[in-house]
Amino acid sequence: MLHACFAAGLRVSELIGLPLTALSLQPTPTVQVQGKGRRQRALPLWKQAAEDVRAWLAVRGEVRVPELFVNHQDQAMTRVGFTYLLDKYVSQAAAHCPTLLGKRVSPHVLRHSCAMVIYQATGDLRKVALWLGHANMQTAEIYLQADPAEKLEAIKSVVPLSLRRGHFTAPDRLIAKLREASL
């Protein structure tokens, strides 16, 4: 569930409301997502995410609810339940990755992390906006500001000024005015 959320860049509401019928594992693993404003988008699943979903389906069993992800009571996963699981696994991961200690990892951080991965892989904000289901391109522009690689590229593209070393000699009038001001 966490991998699918990250790999697809899903909002929590999109993830917990995802019906089993929205998943297609053949021929190419994809998920049909209904986002904000009832906008539909189809997203391919990364190979590892598809394997994880297959493994989940093997242990999920038959349940009465249409949602893909369910809790331990075979009810649809809730926003609070998802956040609980995310916190639990972030704590476990912090034991192996101490840089996670003290960092806030929320469900929306997974979405933003996906956006940064997509942007760094493609360099195309249009693709990020399409992947995340943004209504307009301006929403995706925050990833330009967040990407340090963009800033480094800008620095490299600037031609440094060619300055010559020299000696500054103050004119006599300037020296006289400074002396007057100090008296």
LINMO-V430483 format. One line per field, one symbol per residue. phi: phi as a letter, one per 20 degrees, with the letter a starting at -180 (. if undefined). psi: psi as a letter, one per 30 degrees, with the letter a starting at -180 (. if undefined). burial: b if it has 9 or more other ideal C-beta (glycine too) atoms within 8 Angstrom, else e. Layout:
phi=???
psi=???
burial=???
//
This chain:
phi=.ffffffemefgffffeffgfeececfdfbceddegmlfebdcfefgffffffgffffefmeceefffdcefeldgfdgffffgfffffffffffecgfffneeddgffffffggffffffdmcfffffffemffbfffefffffeefffffffffeeeffeddfbdecffgfffffffffee
psi=eeeeeeefhkleeeefgjleffkkfkekjlkkkjakggkkkkkkkleeeeeeeeeeeefeaklflfkeklafgglkkleeeeeeeeeefeeeefefifffkfkjjlefeeeeeeeeeeeeefgjfeeeeeefhkeleeeffffeffjfeeeeeeeefkkkkjkkkakkjkleeeeeeeeeef.
burial=bbbbbbbbbbbbebbbbbeeebbeeeeebbbbbbbeeebebebebeeebbebbbebeeeeeeeeeebbbbbeebebbebebbbebbbebbeebbeeeeebeeeebebebbbbbbbbebbbeeeebebbbbbbbbeebebbbebeeebeeeeeeeeeeeeeeeeeeeeeeeeeeebeeeeeeee
//
